[in-house]
Amino acid sequence: MGITRSYFSFIAGTVCGVYLAQNYDVPNIRKLADSALLTAKAFEEKYRKYKKIGDD
């Protein structure tokens, strides 16, 4: 009973997640994260302060 009690929330969350992913239109998190990363990189390149040759 120890394993069942300690992993109950993990198993219940996995089962609920699988059910939601199969029956509802859940957005793809990987695509969302990649899009956010590209936006952050573009923002960084646009507003980056470049060092001059003599500055350390």
Phi and psi in degrees as a GROMACS rama.xvg file:
@    title "Ramachandran Plot"
@    xaxis  label "Phi"
@    yaxis  label "Psi"
@TYPE xy
-65.1189  -42.7038  GLY-2
-67.4673  -42.3013  ILE-3
-63.1999  -41.7441  THR-4
-70.009  -40.9629  ARG-5
-76.9276  -24.7968  SER-6
-109.629  11.7199  TYR-7
-60.8458  -45.9262  PHE-8
-66.183  -37.0955  SER-9
-64.7001  -46.0424  PHE-10
-65.9687  -43.3598  ILE-11
-63.6841  -40.5646  ALA-12
-64.8036  -39.5931  GLY-13
-64.7673  -45.2867  THR-14
-63.1099  -44.3561  VAL-15
-64.6914  -39.8342  CYS-16
-64.0266  -41.6998  GLY-17
-64.366  -43.038  VAL-18
-61.7001  -46.6031  TYR-19
-64.4121  -41.3059  LEU-20
-65.5041  -32.8255  ALA-21
-81.3564  -31.0002  GLN-22
-107.138  -9.91702  ASN-23
-130.476  161.38  TYR-24
-85.4409  87.4673  ASP-25
-91.9372  131.51  VAL-26
-67.0338  150.827  PRO-27
-77.865  113.871  ASN-28
-66.869  -35.7218  ILE-29
-62.7707  -43.6699  ARG-30
-65.0672  -39.2476  LYS-31
-64.298  -42.2446  LEU-32
-67.4709  -40.9346  ALA-33
-62.9364  -40.8111  ASP-34
-63.3793  -42.9295  SER-35
-64.8079  -38.6655  ALA-36
-65.1885  -43.1909  LEU-37
-63.9164  -39.3407  LEU-38
-64.8632  -41.4584  THR-39
-64.9806  -40.1853  ALA-40
-65.061  -42.2289  LYS-41
-64.058  -40.0672  ALA-42
-64.1033  -42.0992  PHE-43
-63.9271  -45.0418  GLU-44
-65.2027  -33.7244  GLU-45
-71.3435  -38.3867  LYS-46
-109.776  15.4929  TYR-47
-70.8782  139.403  ARG-48
-94.3618  119.822  LYS-49
-87.9914  142.164  TYR-50
-80.507  145.072  LYS-51
-84.0139  163.387  LYS-52
-61.3593  -39.0368  ILE-53
-82.7451  -12.3616  GLY-54
-82.4389  140.99  ASP-55
